[in-house]
Amino acid sequence: MELPAPLRQGVDGLLENVPLPALKQAAKTLSERYRAELRDGRLHMGEDMAVKAYLATRLPATYAAVRASLNALVATRPDFQPKTLLDIGAGPGTMLWATTDAWPELEQAVLVEASAAVRKVGQSLAAGMIAVRTDWIAGDATIDLDGLQPTDLVSIAYVLDEVAPASLPKLIDRLWRLTADTLLIVEPGTPAGWRRVLTARQQLIEAGAHLLAPCPHRAPCPLTPPDWCHFARRVARSRLHRLVKDADVPWEDEKSIYLAASRQPAPARPARVIAPPKAGSGKVVLKLCQPDGSAGEQLFSKRDGEGFKAARRVDWGDALG
């Protein structure tokens, strides 16, 4: 997956004259903060150079993860046509770009972002490229959500990992209260990210939410540590991306976990592939999360006819059917 052409061109323009050594150092610092899941009160992207490092190394991956989660939402709820978006911790507008790509008819977006440097870049990238009526609001996800109005789609991507665990229940409650139809949560595809999503999942179920994706059921997650639920999306690296990371491979795999929950009843959902398929001669083994709340591997062979053909077409993260 690649960034939309207008977004990619905008990023290239912003990074054109940035010294490579400074960009490399900022990218290294940013990566270390993300991996450590630091919650020291400092913004990961509080400075101009950190924002530029994010654009060069993280934006393509986070866009791919967000866009893939929206694909799953569209597949589960093809009737969902949001007109309004509220994105919390919006960064440089990643969700805005992905949402307008999924639903060109989106009319209004409110983007809440604490970092002034990030808001400035996000506004610059979207200017003249995004037709949606957009309001950028300075605010922290945990304390500045009062006064906002409910929207069709509420999203929060790669933000819960920056929030203290004790503050998560109150934040999830606020997000759900602001959700007129569907709430989307996206987190890094780590065991810790999965646990945060599980916590939010249980709270939303207790609040009456209907799960849309990726779960095909509302039973307790059948996976147990050291296993965990996550998905991967292959991301094309630009030349600058490879230079900043000293990487030879022209791609990377972004692992993420997401949850889409709605106030509308969920349709019946088929099993979902929760690991890379294992293909062999005349057979394929899929690890599936099933609608009955179970999970495990299932063998499909040519004797299964149409079932085998369907199993050969799906990939990690897809619904089977």
C-alpha positions as CSV (number, residue, x, y, z in Angstrom):
1,M,0.0,0.0,0.0
2,E,1.2,3.5,-0.8
3,L,0.1,7.0,0.3
4,P,-2.4,8.8,-2.0
5,A,-0.5,10.6,-4.7
6,P,-1.4,14.2,-3.5
7,L,-0.4,13.3,0.1
8,R,2.9,11.7,-1.1
9,Q,3.7,14.8,-3.2
10,G,2.9,17.1,-0.3
11,V,5.2,15.1,2.0
12,D,8.0,15.1,-0.5
13,G,7.7,18.9,-0.8
14,L,7.9,19.4,2.9
15,L,11.0,17.2,3.2
16,E,12.8,18.3,0.1
17,N,15.4,20.5,1.8
18,V,15.7,18.8,5.2
19,P,19.3,17.7,6.0
20,L,19.4,13.9,6.0
21,P,21.6,13.5,9.2
22,A,19.2,15.6,11.2
23,L,16.2,13.6,9.8
24,K,18.0,10.3,10.7
25,Q,18.6,11.4,14.3
26,A,15.0,12.6,14.8
27,A,13.7,9.4,13.3
28,K,15.8,7.3,15.6
29,T,14.6,9.3,18.7
30,L,11.0,9.1,17.5
31,S,11.3,5.3,17.0
32,E,12.8,4.8,20.5
33,R,9.9,6.7,22.1
34,Y,7.3,4.7,20.3
35,R,8.9,1.4,21.1
36,A,9.3,2.3,24.7
37,E,5.7,3.5,24.9
38,L,6.9,6.5,26.9
39,R,4.3,8.4,28.9
40,D,6.5,11.2,30.3
41,G,4.2,14.1,29.5
42,R,6.2,15.0,26.4
43,L,4.6,14.9,23.0
44,H,6.2,12.4,20.6
45,M,5.9,14.9,17.8
46,G,6.2,18.2,19.7
47,E,9.0,19.6,17.6
48,D,9.2,20.4,13.9
49,M,12.0,17.9,13.2
50,A,10.2,15.1,14.9
51,V,7.1,15.8,12.7
52,K,9.3,15.7,9.6
53,A,10.8,12.4,10.8
54,Y,7.3,11.0,11.3
55,L,6.3,12.0,7.8
56,A,9.4,10.3,6.4
57,T,9.2,7.0,8.3
58,R,5.9,6.5,10.1
59,L,3.1,8.2,8.1
60,P,3.1,5.6,5.2
61,A,2.8,2.8,7.8
62,T,0.1,4.3,10.0
63,Y,-1.9,5.3,6.9
64,A,-1.7,1.7,5.6
65,A,-2.9,0.4,9.0
66,V,-5.8,2.9,9.2
67,R,-6.9,2.4,5.6
68,A,-6.9,-1.4,6.1
69,S,-9.1,-1.1,9.2
70,L,-11.5,1.1,7.2
71,N,-11.6,-1.5,4.4
72,A,-12.7,-4.0,7.0
73,L,-15.4,-1.6,8.3
74,V,-16.6,-1.0,4.7
75,A,-16.8,-4.7,4.0
76,T,-18.8,-5.4,7.2
77,R,-21.1,-2.4,7.0
78,P,-21.4,-1.5,3.2
79,D,-24.5,0.7,4.1
80,F,-22.4,2.9,6.4
81,Q,-21.9,6.3,4.7
82,P,-20.5,8.7,7.3
83,K,-20.9,12.4,6.7
84,T,-19.1,13.6,9.8
85,L,-15.8,12.5,11.4
86,L,-14.2,13.2,14.8
87,D,-10.6,12.1,15.0
88,I,-8.8,12.2,18.3
89,G,-5.0,12.6,18.3
90,A,-5.2,13.3,14.6
91,G,-1.5,13.8,14.0
92,P,-0.9,15.3,10.5
93,G,-4.4,14.2,9.3
94,T,-3.7,10.5,8.6
95,M,-7.3,9.4,9.4
96,L,-8.7,12.4,7.4
97,W,-6.9,11.3,4.3
98,A,-7.9,7.6,4.7
99,T,-11.5,8.4,5.5
100,T,-12.0,10.7,2.5
101,D,-10.4,8.0,0.4
102,A,-12.9,5.4,1.7
103,W,-15.9,7.8,1.7
104,P,-15.4,10.7,-0.8
105,E,-18.9,12.0,0.3
106,L,-17.6,12.9,3.8
107,E,-18.8,16.4,4.5
108,Q,-17.2,17.6,7.8
109,A,-14.2,16.6,10.0
110,V,-13.1,17.7,13.4
111,L,-9.5,16.9,14.2
112,V,-8.2,17.1,17.7
113,E,-4.4,17.3,18.0
114,A,-2.2,18.6,20.9
115,S,0.9,19.4,19.0
116,A,0.9,22.8,17.3
117,A,3.8,21.6,15.0
118,V,1.7,18.6,13.8
119,R,-1.4,20.7,13.3
120,K,0.5,23.2,11.2
121,V,1.9,20.4,9.0
122,G,-1.5,18.7,8.7
123,Q,-3.2,21.9,7.7
124,S,-0.5,22.5,5.1
125,L,-0.9,19.0,3.6
126,A,-4.6,19.2,3.4
127,A,-4.9,22.7,2.0
128,G,-6.3,22.6,-1.5
129,M,-6.3,18.8,-1.5
130,I,-9.1,17.8,0.9
131,A,-12.5,19.3,0.1
132,V,-14.1,18.3,3.4
133,R,-14.9,21.2,5.8
134,T,-12.2,20.6,8.4
135,D,-11.7,22.1,11.9
136,W,-8.4,21.6,13.6
137,I,-8.7,21.8,17.4
138,A,-5.8,22.1,19.9
139,G,-6.5,19.5,22.5
140,D,-5.3,16.6,24.6
141,A,-7.2,13.3,24.2
142,T,-7.7,12.8,27.9
143,I,-8.8,16.3,29.0
144,D,-10.0,18.4,26.1
145,L,-13.1,16.5,24.7
146,D,-15.8,18.6,26.4
147,G,-17.9,20.7,24.1
148,L,-17.4,18.4,21.0
149,Q,-20.5,17.2,19.2
150,P,-21.3,13.6,18.3
151,T,-20.3,12.5,14.8
152,D,-21.1,9.5,12.5
153,L,-17.5,8.2,12.8
154,V,-15.2,8.7,15.8
155,S,-11.7,7.5,15.5
156,I,-8.6,7.3,17.6
157,A,-5.5,5.8,16.0
158,Y,-2.1,5.1,17.6
159,V,-3.0,7.2,20.7
160,L,-4.1,4.8,23.5
161,D,-0.4,3.7,23.8
162,E,0.4,7.3,24.9
163,V,-2.4,7.4,27.6
164,A,-1.8,6.2,31.1
165,P,-3.8,3.0,31.8
166,A,-5.8,4.5,34.6
167,S,-7.1,7.2,32.2
168,L,-8.3,4.7,29.5
169,P,-11.8,3.8,30.9
170,K,-12.8,7.5,31.1
171,L,-11.4,8.2,27.6
172,I,-13.2,5.2,26.1
173,D,-16.4,6.3,27.8
174,R,-16.1,9.8,26.3
175,L,-15.3,8.5,22.8
176,W,-18.4,6.3,22.9
177,R,-20.6,9.2,24.1
178,L,-19.4,11.2,21.1
179,T,-20.1,8.3,18.7
180,A,-23.4,8.7,16.8
181,D,-22.8,5.5,14.8
182,T,-19.4,3.9,14.7
183,L,-16.2,4.1,16.8
184,L,-12.8,3.0,15.3
185,I,-9.8,2.3,17.5
186,V,-6.4,1.4,15.9
187,E,-3.3,0.5,17.9
188,P,0.2,-0.9,17.3
189,G,0.1,-4.7,16.7
190,T,2.0,-5.5,19.8
191,P,0.8,-7.7,22.7
192,A,0.4,-4.5,24.7
193,G,-1.6,-2.9,21.9
194,W,-3.8,-6.0,21.8
195,R,-4.4,-5.8,25.5
196,R,-5.4,-2.2,25.3
197,V,-7.9,-3.0,22.6
198,L,-9.3,-5.9,24.6
199,T,-9.9,-3.6,27.5
200,A,-11.7,-1.1,25.3
201,R,-13.6,-4.0,23.6
202,Q,-15.0,-5.3,27.0
203,Q,-15.9,-1.8,28.1
204,L,-17.8,-1.1,24.8
205,I,-19.7,-4.4,24.9
206,E,-20.8,-3.5,28.5
207,A,-21.9,-0.1,27.2
208,G,-24.1,-1.8,24.6
209,A,-21.9,-1.5,21.5
210,H,-22.1,-3.9,18.6
211,L,-18.8,-5.2,17.4
212,L,-18.3,-4.9,13.6
213,A,-14.6,-5.9,13.0
214,P,-12.3,-7.7,13.3
215,C,-14.2,-9.9,15.8
216,P,-16.9,-12.0,14.3
217,H,-18.4,-12.4,17.8
218,R,-18.8,-10.7,21.2
219,A,-17.6,-13.6,23.3
220,P,-14.3,-13.2,25.2
221,C,-11.2,-13.3,22.9
222,P,-10.2,-16.9,22.4
223,L,-6.5,-16.1,22.1
224,T,-4.2,-16.4,25.2
225,P,-0.7,-15.2,25.6
226,P,1.9,-15.6,24.3
227,D,-0.5,-15.5,21.2
228,W,-2.2,-12.2,20.4
229,C,-4.5,-10.8,17.7
230,H,-2.9,-8.5,15.2
231,F,-2.7,-8.0,11.4
232,A,0.0,-6.8,9.0
233,R,0.0,-4.5,5.9
234,R,2.9,-4.3,3.5
235,V,4.0,-0.7,3.0
236,A,6.1,0.6,0.1
237,R,9.2,2.6,1.2
238,S,10.1,5.7,-0.6
239,R,13.8,6.4,-1.5
240,L,14.0,8.9,1.4
241,H,12.4,6.4,3.8
242,R,15.1,3.9,2.9
243,L,17.8,6.5,3.3
244,V,16.5,7.6,6.7
245,K,16.3,4.1,8.0
246,D,19.5,2.8,6.2
247,A,17.3,0.1,4.8
248,D,17.8,-1.9,1.6
249,V,14.4,-3.6,1.4
250,P,11.9,-1.4,-0.5
251,W,9.0,-2.3,1.8
252,E,8.1,-3.0,5.4
253,D,5.3,-4.7,7.2
254,E,3.2,-2.6,9.6
255,K,1.6,-4.6,12.3
256,S,-1.5,-3.2,13.9
257,I,-4.7,-4.2,15.8
258,Y,-8.1,-2.4,15.5
259,L,-11.6,-2.5,16.7
260,A,-14.8,-1.1,15.0
261,A,-17.8,-0.9,17.3
262,S,-21.2,0.6,16.3
263,R,-24.5,1.6,17.8
264,Q,-26.2,-0.2,14.9
265,P,-26.7,-4.0,15.2
266,A,-23.9,-5.9,13.6
267,P,-24.7,-8.2,10.6
268,A,-23.7,-11.8,10.8
269,R,-20.0,-12.0,10.2
270,P,-17.9,-14.9,8.8
271,A,-14.7,-16.2,10.3
272,R,-11.7,-14.0,10.1
273,V,-8.1,-15.0,9.1
274,I,-5.9,-14.1,12.1
275,A,-2.5,-15.3,10.9
276,P,-0.7,-15.7,7.6
277,P,-2.1,-18.5,5.5
278,K,0.0,-21.7,5.2
279,A,-0.3,-22.8,1.6
280,G,0.9,-26.1,0.2
281,S,0.2,-28.3,-2.9
282,G,-3.5,-28.7,-3.1
283,K,-4.1,-27.4,0.4
284,V,-4.1,-24.3,2.6
285,V,-4.3,-24.0,6.4
286,L,-6.0,-20.9,7.8
287,K,-6.0,-19.8,11.4
288,L,-9.5,-18.5,12.0
289,C,-11.4,-16.6,14.6
290,Q,-14.9,-18.1,14.4
291,P,-18.4,-16.6,14.9
292,D,-19.0,-19.1,17.8
293,G,-16.1,-17.5,19.7
294,S,-13.5,-20.2,19.1
295,A,-10.2,-19.9,17.2
296,G,-7.9,-22.4,15.6
297,E,-6.4,-23.7,12.4
298,Q,-8.5,-25.3,9.7
299,L,-7.3,-27.3,6.7
300,F,-8.9,-26.7,3.3
301,S,-8.1,-29.1,0.4
302,K,-9.3,-29.6,-3.1
303,R,-12.0,-31.9,-1.7
304,D,-13.6,-28.9,-0.1
305,G,-14.5,-27.5,-3.5
306,E,-15.7,-23.9,-3.3
307,G,-14.5,-23.7,0.3
308,F,-10.9,-24.4,-0.9
309,K,-11.2,-21.8,-3.6
310,A,-12.3,-19.2,-1.1
311,A,-9.5,-20.2,1.3
312,R,-6.9,-19.7,-1.4
313,R,-8.1,-16.2,-2.1
314,V,-8.0,-14.8,1.4
315,D,-5.1,-13.2,3.2
316,W,-4.2,-12.4,6.8
317,G,-6.9,-10.1,8.2
318,D,-9.6,-11.0,5.6
319,A,-13.0,-12.3,6.4
320,L,-13.6,-15.8,5.0
321,G,-16.6,-15.4,2.8
